[in-house]
Amino acid sequence: MTQGFGSPQDAEDTFYDAFESHDIEAMMGVWEDADDIVCVQPMGPVLQGQAAVRHSWEEIFRHPQTPDIEIRHREWIENEGLEVHMVEEGFTMPGVPQKPPPLIACNVYRRTENGWRMVLHQVSPPPPSMQAPPGGMG
């Protein structure tokens, strides 16, 4: 079993570092080793369990470009055993001049006997109020 993290923020930092570097082992090291973990990529199906979550990230990491990711924390809900982080994920891709609107992510961490681990990552497109108006102004 992989060692957990000292705080949910430690797990989240490792999650986004693994995302930027396309490091599947570091990515899966953030996730709890449990059948009830869930990942929902933008407009994608609900994926449950280690195998499905890992396969999803392997597919994403096949893309040769690695994005620069900027995270903006919007809301935290803290509890003794669970913590929920609502964040904006801003992406910049090398060679792509126009930055797309940020995605909205909900990251849930659970305290295990060995530390904090991710149990849910759900990403959605931004609401219309966050998207650039037609014509690219904004």
Sequence and secondary structure as in RCSB ss.txt:
>XXXX:A:sequence
MTQGFGSPQDAEDTFYDAFESHDIEAMMGVWEDADDIVCVQPMGPVLQGQAAVRHSWEEIFRHPQTPDIEIRHRE
WIENEGLEVHMVEEGFTMPGVPQKPPPLIACNVYRRTENGWRMVLHQVSPPPPSMQAPPGGMG
>XXXX:A:secstr
    BSSHHHHHHHHHHHHHHT HHHHHHHB SSTT EEE TT   EESHHHHHHHHHHHHTSS   EEEEEEEE
EEE SSEEEEEEEEEEE TT  S    EEEEEEEEEETTEEEEEEEEEE   GGGS  TTS  
